Amino acid sequence: MSVSITVPQPDPGSHSQNEASPSEVRSQKTRWQTLLNALPNLIVFSMLGTAIYVGHQTGWKMPKISELRGHYTVAEDDWCAEHLVPESQCIECKLDLLPKGKPFGFCQKHGVNECVIDHPELSQSKSSPQLPKYDTSQAIDLIVRPENNSRNTLHTHRIQFTSAESVSKSGIDVSVVEERAMTDAIVANGEIMFDPTRVAHLSTRVPGTVAIVTKTLGDEVLQSDVLALVDAAQVGQAKSKLIEALVQLKLRRTNVERLQAVAQSGAVPGKSLIEAESALNEIEVSVLSAKQALANLGFEVPDQFPNSDLSEIANELRFLGIPKSILRLLTSGTTTANLIPIRAPYDGVVVTSDVVAGEVIDSTRSLFTIADPRRMWLMLNVRQEDARYVRTGLPVRFQTDDGRAEISGSITWVSPTVDAQTRTLHIRVPISNGNSNLRDHTFGSGRIILRDEKNAIVVPREAVQSTPDASFVFVRDKNYFDKASPKFFHVRQVRLGASDGQYVELLAGTLPGEVIATKGSSVLLAQLLRSNLGAGCGCHEH
């Protein structure tokens, strides 16, 4: 656009009365100059007004700075607020973009919807599907396990992201479903104790005074070792009765032999022989009774004494049952015929000793406790609700509370009753303690092994998410890294099996080699629940 303005110039050679003065001429020039300076601004504003009017009529808008720099922003009308992706790319809203496969329904055998074990074609692994190496349905039936509601429909959804970068920015990590050893076990608290059949609380059989103590606390003993000697009057009396009976036996036997020699000649009446024989029988009974009295006190009395001399028999009975090595320890004042030894019933260790020489004791007081540390029992207390799974022969692994020992064994006895106070079932596991590392009254936790699987299908514990009626994992689509493929996760119902502090066994729902969300999987569950509720749905088509 050009503007031509002609300004009249005064003729310098003409002069009239109406001729303008020099000041008036300068004023007119100033006004024209101002007008000329304003014209460009007027032209620009006119053009902007025209552009605004045309844009208003046609719907055209000024592009954003981000778009001018090459960054594309999805228009508000192309955003699926329910699934948080562009609506034009939303595979949940526009099923024709990525149609879902034929539904197979709920698997009664494995307890999940869309069972990937029965239908390996559902696997999201690039390689050939790898089925479980063990019978997972048998493992499911082994014990009562959490079940999935067959009417739960969350598995029908897919969790989509705009890009792989958005997955990472959401804090989601992934891991591969793998195989590793897992066990199904019942956990029960327990206690290690000495085998009660190999624990002896020893006391004297008759009251008396302790003459000597040969073993004390912590000493190892062998069967029949003498632990102490007790001076008891009853022992001396029993020995005296035996000696008296032996003396009478010798006399009456001699009398019978003499009468038998002359009875045949008729020199003595037969009645006298009969009476002598009867007296012999009577004293023989007395000898047996005296021997039995000593046997009841723990002495081993020989049936026949090798020497017939009564003085030698009396000397032999005086220290009956006392080894010569112990006799050397006795002082002259304690070498009486009243001594009775307290012996170890079997090999073991003195675990308690409550006696010293010179004490007066009786049979009601326990002097020594001998235990065999090589034989122990593990007693476990199983919860009443787990009692139905326990039987003899099941292996047990026990960890002491201090973590110093881990032992193994098998159940040999299950109590037929439940403890009335603790409401637990007692079971017994014999334990060999050849190195004597285990201690009596050691507490810990035992695991009764119901199933030991070397090739269990497992995922990290954080990969499993649950609702009140089902458990899920999120499996990454096998075409996730394809350039034109949507970035999404499949929702899988799973059946939970064995678990430990880090991994959970999946008895159904996934196969080895599939990739699942681990850290951040709770974000996927939150989006799944949000989408299922239809909150903020901005889609126009479903």
C-alpha positions as CSV (number, residue, x, y, z in Angstrom):
1,M,0.0,0.0,0.0
2,S,1.4,3.5,-0.9
3,V,0.1,6.8,0.1
4,S,0.8,10.0,-1.9
5,I,0.4,13.3,-0.2
6,T,1.0,16.6,-2.0
7,V,1.9,19.5,0.2
8,P,1.3,23.0,-1.5
9,Q,4.5,25.0,-1.7
10,P,4.4,28.8,-1.6
11,D,5.7,30.7,-4.5
12,P,8.7,32.7,-3.4
13,G,8.2,35.2,-6.2
14,S,4.7,36.1,-5.2
15,H,3.6,38.1,-2.2
16,S,0.0,38.9,-1.1
17,Q,-1.7,40.0,2.0
18,N,-3.0,36.4,2.7
19,E,0.4,34.9,2.7
20,A,1.1,32.7,5.8
21,S,3.8,33.6,8.2
22,P,6.8,31.4,8.8
23,S,5.5,30.1,12.2
24,E,2.3,29.0,10.7
25,V,4.1,27.1,7.9
26,R,6.2,25.3,10.6
27,S,3.0,24.2,12.5
28,Q,1.4,22.8,9.4
29,K,4.6,20.7,8.7
30,T,4.5,19.3,12.2
31,R,0.9,18.1,11.9
32,W,1.6,16.4,8.6
33,Q,4.8,14.8,10.0
34,T,2.8,13.3,12.9
35,L,0.2,11.9,10.5
36,L,2.9,10.3,8.4
37,N,4.5,8.6,11.5
38,A,1.2,7.1,12.7
39,L,0.4,5.5,9.4
40,P,2.5,2.3,9.8
41,N,1.0,1.5,13.2
42,L,-2.5,2.0,11.8
43,I,-1.6,-0.3,9.0
44,V,-0.3,-3.1,11.3
45,F,-3.3,-2.9,13.7
46,S,-5.6,-3.1,10.7
47,M,-3.9,-6.3,9.5
48,L,-4.0,-7.9,13.0
49,G,-7.7,-7.1,13.3
50,T,-8.3,-8.6,9.9
51,A,-6.4,-11.8,11.0
52,I,-8.3,-12.1,14.2
53,Y,-11.7,-11.7,12.4
54,V,-10.7,-14.3,9.8
55,G,-9.4,-16.8,12.5
56,H,-12.6,-16.4,14.5
57,Q,-14.7,-17.2,11.5
58,T,-12.6,-20.2,10.4
59,G,-11.5,-21.7,13.8
60,W,-7.8,-21.1,13.2
61,K,-5.7,-20.6,16.4
62,M,-2.2,-19.3,16.9
63,P,0.2,-22.2,17.2
64,K,1.9,-22.8,20.7
65,I,5.5,-22.1,21.2
66,S,6.1,-25.8,22.0
67,E,4.7,-26.8,18.6
68,L,6.8,-24.2,16.8
69,R,9.8,-25.8,18.5
70,G,8.8,-29.3,17.2
71,H,7.1,-30.7,20.4
72,Y,3.7,-32.1,19.7
73,T,0.9,-31.9,22.4
74,V,-2.2,-34.0,22.1
75,A,-5.3,-31.9,21.7
76,E,-7.8,-32.0,24.5
77,D,-10.4,-33.6,22.3
78,D,-8.0,-36.5,21.5
79,W,-7.2,-37.5,25.1
80,C,-8.7,-40.6,26.9
81,A,-9.0,-39.4,30.5
82,E,-10.0,-42.9,31.6
83,H,-7.0,-44.8,30.2
84,L,-4.5,-41.8,30.1
85,V,-3.5,-42.2,26.5
86,P,-4.5,-40.4,23.3
87,E,-8.0,-41.6,22.4
88,S,-7.0,-42.1,18.8
89,Q,-4.4,-44.7,20.1
90,C,-6.4,-46.2,23.0
91,I,-6.7,-49.9,22.5
92,E,-9.2,-50.3,25.2
93,C,-11.6,-47.8,23.7
94,K,-10.9,-48.6,20.1
95,L,-10.8,-52.4,20.1
96,D,-10.3,-52.4,16.3
97,L,-6.8,-51.1,16.9
98,L,-5.8,-54.3,18.7
99,P,-8.6,-56.8,19.0
100,K,-8.7,-59.0,22.0
101,G,-8.5,-62.8,21.5
102,K,-11.2,-65.3,22.1
103,P,-12.0,-65.6,25.8
104,F,-11.6,-69.0,27.3
105,G,-13.3,-68.3,30.6
106,F,-12.6,-69.6,34.1
107,C,-10.4,-72.7,34.5
108,Q,-11.8,-74.9,37.3
109,K,-8.7,-77.0,37.4
110,H,-6.3,-74.2,38.1
111,G,-8.6,-71.6,39.5
112,V,-7.8,-68.7,37.2
113,N,-9.5,-66.9,34.2
114,E,-7.8,-67.3,30.9
115,C,-5.5,-70.1,32.0
116,V,-2.2,-69.9,30.2
117,I,-1.3,-73.5,31.2
118,D,-4.3,-75.0,29.4
119,H,-4.0,-72.3,26.6
120,P,-0.2,-71.7,25.9
121,E,-1.2,-69.5,23.0
122,L,-1.9,-66.8,25.5
123,S,1.8,-66.7,26.5
124,Q,3.5,-63.3,26.0
125,S,6.9,-64.9,25.4
126,K,8.7,-64.4,22.1
127,S,10.0,-68.0,22.3
128,S,7.9,-71.2,22.5
129,P,5.8,-71.4,25.6
130,Q,7.5,-73.4,28.4
131,L,4.9,-75.3,30.5
132,P,5.5,-76.2,34.1
133,K,7.7,-79.2,34.8
134,Y,5.4,-80.4,37.6
135,D,1.7,-81.0,38.2
136,T,0.6,-77.6,39.5
137,S,-3.0,-78.8,40.0
138,Q,-1.8,-81.4,42.4
139,A,0.1,-78.7,44.3
140,I,-3.0,-76.6,44.4
141,D,-5.0,-79.4,46.0
142,L,-2.3,-80.1,48.6
143,I,-3.5,-77.5,51.1
144,V,-6.1,-74.8,51.3
145,R,-5.0,-71.8,49.2
146,P,-6.4,-68.4,48.3
147,E,-9.0,-68.6,45.6
148,N,-10.0,-66.2,42.8
149,N,-13.5,-65.1,42.2
150,S,-14.5,-66.5,38.8
151,R,-16.7,-63.4,38.2
152,N,-13.9,-61.0,38.7
153,T,-13.4,-59.2,35.3
154,L,-10.3,-57.1,35.9
155,H,-8.3,-59.6,33.8
156,T,-10.2,-58.5,30.7
157,H,-8.5,-55.1,30.7
158,R,-5.1,-53.9,29.4
159,I,-2.9,-51.2,30.9
160,Q,-1.6,-49.0,28.2
161,F,1.1,-46.3,28.2
162,T,1.9,-43.6,25.6
163,S,5.5,-44.7,25.3
164,A,8.2,-46.9,26.8
165,E,9.7,-43.8,28.4
166,S,6.4,-43.1,30.3
167,V,6.6,-46.6,31.7
168,S,10.0,-45.9,33.1
169,K,9.0,-42.5,34.4
170,S,6.1,-44.1,36.3
171,G,8.7,-46.0,38.4
172,I,7.8,-49.5,36.9
173,D,10.5,-52.1,36.8
174,V,10.2,-55.5,35.2
175,S,11.5,-59.0,35.8
176,V,11.4,-62.4,34.0
177,V,9.2,-65.2,35.4
178,E,11.7,-67.9,36.4
179,E,12.1,-71.3,38.0
180,R,13.7,-72.0,41.3
181,A,13.3,-74.3,44.3
182,M,10.4,-73.6,46.6
183,T,8.7,-75.5,49.5
184,D,5.2,-75.7,50.9
185,A,5.7,-76.0,54.6
186,I,3.8,-75.6,57.9
187,V,5.6,-73.3,60.3
188,A,5.5,-74.2,64.0
189,N,7.4,-73.1,67.0
190,G,9.3,-75.8,68.9
191,E,11.9,-76.7,71.5
192,I,14.9,-79.1,71.5
193,M,15.2,-81.2,74.6
194,F,17.0,-84.3,75.9
195,D,15.3,-87.5,75.0
196,P,13.3,-88.1,78.1
197,T,14.0,-91.8,77.9
198,R,17.7,-91.0,78.2
199,V,17.5,-88.6,81.2
200,A,17.9,-90.2,84.7
201,H,17.3,-88.4,88.0
202,L,19.4,-90.5,90.5
203,S,18.9,-90.7,94.2
204,T,20.0,-93.2,96.9
205,R,17.8,-96.3,97.4
206,V,18.2,-96.1,101.2
207,P,18.8,-93.2,103.6
208,G,22.4,-92.6,104.7
209,T,25.4,-90.3,104.7
210,V,27.4,-89.4,101.6
211,A,30.8,-91.0,102.0
212,I,32.5,-89.8,98.8
213,V,31.5,-88.0,95.5
214,T,33.4,-89.1,92.4
215,K,31.6,-87.2,89.6
216,T,30.3,-83.6,89.5
217,L,28.5,-81.2,87.1
218,G,29.6,-81.5,83.5
219,D,31.6,-84.7,83.9
220,E,31.1,-87.3,81.2
221,V,30.3,-90.8,82.5
222,L,30.0,-94.3,81.1
223,Q,27.4,-96.8,81.9
224,S,27.9,-98.2,85.5
225,D,30.4,-95.6,86.5
226,V,30.2,-94.8,90.3
227,L,29.1,-91.3,90.9
228,A,29.1,-91.4,94.7
229,L,29.2,-93.8,97.7
230,V,26.6,-93.6,100.5
231,D,27.0,-95.1,103.9
232,A,23.7,-96.7,104.8
233,A,23.0,-99.0,107.8
234,Q,20.4,-100.9,105.8
235,V,23.0,-102.1,103.4
236,G,25.2,-103.4,106.2
237,Q,22.2,-105.2,107.7
238,A,21.3,-106.8,104.4
239,K,24.8,-108.0,103.9
240,S,24.9,-109.4,107.5
241,K,21.6,-111.3,106.9
242,L,23.1,-112.9,103.8
243,I,26.3,-113.9,105.6
244,E,24.2,-115.4,108.5
245,A,22.1,-117.3,106.0
246,L,25.2,-118.6,104.2
247,V,26.6,-119.8,107.6
248,Q,23.4,-121.6,108.4
249,L,23.2,-123.0,104.9
250,K,26.7,-124.5,105.2
251,L,25.8,-126.0,108.6
252,R,22.5,-127.5,107.6
253,R,23.9,-128.8,104.3
254,T,26.7,-130.6,106.3
255,N,24.1,-132.0,108.7
256,V,22.0,-133.4,105.8
257,E,25.0,-135.0,104.2
258,R,25.9,-136.7,107.5
259,L,22.4,-138.0,108.1
260,Q,22.1,-139.3,104.5
261,A,25.3,-141.3,105.0
262,V,24.0,-143.2,108.1
263,A,20.3,-143.2,107.2
264,Q,20.8,-146.2,104.9
265,S,22.2,-148.4,107.8
266,G,19.2,-147.6,110.0
267,A,21.4,-145.9,112.6
268,V,19.1,-142.8,112.6
269,P,15.4,-142.7,112.1
270,G,14.2,-141.4,108.7
271,K,12.2,-138.7,110.5
272,S,15.5,-137.0,111.5
273,L,16.7,-136.9,107.9
274,I,13.4,-135.4,106.7
275,E,13.6,-132.7,109.4
276,A,17.2,-131.9,108.4
277,E,16.3,-131.7,104.8
278,S,13.4,-129.4,105.6
279,A,15.6,-127.1,107.6
280,L,18.1,-127.0,104.7
281,N,15.3,-126.0,102.3
282,E,14.2,-123.3,104.7
283,I,17.7,-121.8,105.0
284,E,18.1,-121.9,101.2
285,V,15.0,-119.7,100.9
286,S,16.5,-117.4,103.5
287,V,19.7,-117.1,101.4
288,L,17.7,-116.3,98.3
289,S,15.7,-113.7,100.2
290,A,18.9,-112.1,101.5
291,K,20.4,-112.0,98.0
292,Q,17.2,-110.5,96.7
293,A,17.3,-107.8,99.3
294,L,20.8,-106.8,98.1
295,A,19.7,-107.0,94.5
296,N,16.8,-104.6,95.3
297,L,19.5,-102.1,96.5
298,G,21.2,-102.4,93.1
299,F,23.9,-104.9,94.0
300,E,24.8,-107.7,91.7
301,V,25.1,-110.7,94.0
302,P,26.7,-113.9,92.4
303,D,24.7,-117.0,92.4
304,Q,27.6,-119.0,93.7
305,F,30.6,-117.7,95.6
306,P,33.9,-119.1,94.3
307,N,35.3,-119.5,97.8
308,S,33.6,-121.6,100.4
309,D,35.4,-119.9,103.3
310,L,32.9,-117.7,105.1
311,S,35.5,-115.1,106.1
312,E,36.5,-114.6,102.4
313,I,32.8,-114.4,101.5
314,A,32.3,-111.7,104.1
315,N,35.2,-109.7,102.8
316,E,33.8,-110.0,99.2
317,L,30.4,-108.8,100.4
318,R,31.9,-106.0,102.4
319,F,32.8,-104.0,99.3
320,L,30.3,-105.6,96.9
321,G,29.9,-103.6,93.7
322,I,32.6,-101.1,94.5
323,P,35.5,-100.9,92.0
324,K,39.0,-101.1,93.4
325,S,39.8,-97.7,91.9
326,I,37.1,-96.1,94.0
327,L,38.2,-98.0,97.2
328,R,41.6,-96.3,96.9
329,L,39.9,-93.0,97.4
330,L,38.3,-94.0,100.7
331,T,39.7,-93.1,104.0
332,S,40.0,-95.6,106.8
333,G,37.0,-94.2,108.5
334,T,34.7,-94.8,105.5
335,T,35.7,-98.4,104.7
336,T,32.6,-100.0,106.1
337,A,30.3,-102.7,104.9
338,N,27.5,-100.2,104.7
339,L,28.6,-98.6,101.4
340,I,26.2,-98.5,98.4
341,P,27.2,-97.0,95.1
342,I,25.2,-94.6,93.0
343,R,25.8,-95.6,89.4
344,A,25.3,-94.1,85.9
345,P,22.6,-96.1,84.1
346,Y,24.1,-95.3,80.6
347,D,26.7,-93.2,78.9
348,G,26.0,-89.5,79.3
349,V,26.9,-86.3,81.0
350,V,26.2,-85.1,84.6
351,V,23.8,-82.2,83.9
352,T,22.9,-81.6,87.6
353,S,24.7,-82.5,90.8
354,D,23.3,-81.6,94.2
355,V,25.4,-83.5,96.7
356,V,28.6,-83.2,98.7
357,A,30.5,-85.6,101.0
358,G,29.2,-85.8,104.5
359,E,25.6,-84.9,103.8
360,V,22.7,-86.9,105.2
361,I,20.4,-87.9,102.4
362,D,17.3,-90.0,101.8
363,S,15.6,-91.6,98.8
364,T,13.3,-88.6,98.2
365,R,16.1,-86.3,97.1
366,S,17.6,-86.2,93.6
367,L,21.3,-86.2,93.8
368,F,22.4,-86.4,90.1
369,T,20.8,-86.0,86.7
370,I,22.4,-87.9,83.9
371,A,21.5,-87.2,80.3
372,D,22.6,-88.6,77.0
373,P,23.3,-85.5,74.8
374,R,23.7,-87.6,71.6
375,R,20.0,-88.3,71.6
376,M,17.6,-85.3,71.5
377,W,13.9,-84.7,70.7
378,L,12.4,-81.8,68.8
379,M,8.9,-81.1,70.0
380,L,6.9,-78.9,67.7
381,N,3.6,-77.2,68.5
382,V,1.4,-77.2,65.4
383,R,-1.6,-74.9,65.1
384,Q,-4.9,-76.7,65.3
385,E,-5.9,-75.5,61.8
386,D,-2.8,-77.1,60.3
387,A,-3.1,-80.4,62.2
388,R,-4.9,-82.0,59.3
389,Y,-1.8,-81.8,57.1
390,V,0.6,-83.4,59.6
391,R,1.5,-87.1,59.5
392,T,4.4,-89.3,60.5
393,G,7.3,-89.5,58.0
394,L,7.1,-85.9,56.9
395,P,10.5,-84.2,56.9
396,V,11.2,-81.3,59.2
397,R,13.7,-78.5,59.1
398,F,14.4,-76.6,62.3
399,Q,16.2,-73.3,62.8
400,T,17.2,-72.3,66.4
401,D,16.4,-68.7,67.5
402,D,20.0,-67.8,67.7
403,G,20.6,-68.9,64.2
404,R,23.6,-71.1,65.2
405,A,22.1,-74.5,64.1
406,E,19.8,-75.8,61.4
407,I,18.7,-79.4,61.8
408,S,16.7,-81.9,59.9
409,G,14.6,-84.9,60.8
410,S,11.3,-86.7,60.3
411,I,8.2,-86.9,62.3
412,T,7.9,-90.2,64.3
413,W,4.9,-89.4,66.6
414,V,1.9,-87.2,66.3
415,S,-0.1,-86.6,69.5
416,P,-3.7,-88.0,69.3
417,T,-5.0,-85.0,71.3
418,V,-4.8,-81.2,71.1
419,D,-3.3,-79.4,74.1
420,A,-6.2,-77.9,76.0
421,Q,-4.4,-74.7,77.0
422,T,-2.4,-73.8,73.9
423,R,-4.8,-75.4,71.3
424,T,-1.8,-76.8,69.5
425,L,-0.9,-80.3,68.4
426,H,2.4,-81.8,69.7
427,I,4.6,-83.7,67.3
428,R,8.0,-85.4,68.0
429,V,11.1,-85.5,65.8
430,P,14.1,-87.5,67.1
431,I,17.4,-85.8,66.5
432,S,20.9,-87.2,66.4
433,N,23.4,-84.9,68.2
434,G,26.6,-86.7,67.7
435,N,28.7,-83.6,67.9
436,S,26.8,-82.3,70.9
437,N,26.2,-78.9,69.4
438,L,22.5,-78.8,70.4
439,R,21.5,-77.7,73.8
440,D,18.6,-78.8,76.0
441,H,15.7,-76.3,76.1
442,T,16.7,-74.5,72.8
443,F,13.8,-72.8,71.1
444,G,13.3,-72.1,67.5
445,S,11.1,-72.4,64.5
446,G,10.4,-75.5,62.5
447,R,9.1,-76.0,59.0
448,I,7.2,-79.2,58.3
449,I,7.8,-79.9,54.6
450,L,4.6,-80.8,52.7
451,R,6.1,-80.3,49.2
452,D,9.6,-79.6,47.9
453,E,9.6,-78.4,44.3
454,K,12.9,-77.8,42.5
455,N,11.4,-76.2,39.4
456,A,8.7,-73.9,40.9
457,I,7.5,-71.0,38.7
458,V,8.2,-67.9,40.8
459,V,8.1,-64.1,40.6
460,P,9.3,-61.5,43.1
461,R,6.8,-60.9,45.9
462,E,6.3,-57.2,44.9
463,A,5.0,-58.3,41.5
464,V,1.8,-59.8,42.9
465,Q,-1.1,-57.4,43.6
466,S,-4.4,-58.4,45.1
467,T,-8.0,-57.2,45.4
468,P,-10.4,-58.7,48.0
469,D,-11.4,-61.5,45.7
470,A,-8.4,-62.2,43.3
471,S,-4.7,-61.9,42.8
472,F,-3.0,-60.5,39.7
473,V,0.3,-59.9,38.0
474,F,0.9,-57.6,35.0
475,V,2.5,-59.3,32.0
476,R,4.3,-57.1,29.4
477,D,3.1,-57.6,25.8
478,K,5.5,-59.7,23.8
479,N,5.5,-57.0,21.0
480,Y,6.3,-54.3,23.4
481,F,9.5,-53.2,21.7
482,D,8.1,-53.3,18.2
483,K,8.1,-49.7,16.9
484,A,4.5,-49.6,15.8
485,S,3.2,-51.7,18.7
486,P,1.2,-50.1,21.6
487,K,3.0,-50.2,25.0
488,F,0.8,-52.1,27.3
489,F,0.6,-54.8,30.0
490,H,-1.8,-57.7,30.1
491,V,-3.7,-58.3,33.4
492,R,-3.4,-62.0,34.6
493,Q,-5.2,-63.7,37.4
494,V,-2.8,-65.9,39.2
495,R,-3.0,-68.8,41.8
496,L,-0.6,-68.3,44.6
497,G,1.5,-71.2,46.0
498,A,4.5,-71.4,48.2
499,S,6.3,-68.3,49.3
500,D,9.4,-67.1,51.1
501,G,10.7,-63.7,52.1
502,Q,11.5,-62.7,48.5
503,Y,9.6,-64.9,46.0
504,V,6.1,-66.2,45.5
505,E,5.2,-69.3,43.5
506,L,2.6,-69.0,40.9
507,L,0.8,-72.3,40.4
508,A,-1.2,-70.8,37.5
509,G,-1.4,-67.6,35.5
510,T,2.1,-67.2,34.1
511,L,4.8,-69.3,32.3
512,P,8.6,-69.1,32.5
513,G,10.1,-66.5,30.2
514,E,7.3,-64.0,30.4
515,V,8.1,-60.5,31.6
516,I,6.1,-59.1,34.5
517,A,6.0,-55.7,36.3
518,T,7.6,-55.8,39.7
519,K,8.5,-52.5,41.4
520,G,5.7,-50.1,40.7
521,S,3.1,-52.8,39.9
522,S,0.9,-51.1,42.5
523,V,0.7,-48.2,40.0
524,L,-0.7,-50.5,37.4
525,L,-3.3,-51.9,39.9
526,A,-4.4,-48.3,40.8
527,Q,-4.8,-47.5,37.1
528,L,-6.7,-50.7,36.5
529,L,-9.1,-50.1,39.3
530,R,-9.5,-46.4,38.2
531,S,-10.3,-47.5,34.7
532,N,-12.6,-50.2,35.9
533,L,-14.6,-47.6,37.8
534,G,-14.8,-45.4,34.7
535,A,-13.7,-42.3,36.7
536,G,-13.2,-39.3,34.5
537,C,-14.0,-41.1,31.3
538,G,-13.5,-38.7,28.3
539,C,-13.9,-41.3,25.6
540,H,-16.6,-41.0,23.0
541,E,-16.5,-44.6,21.9
542,H,-16.4,-47.9,23.9
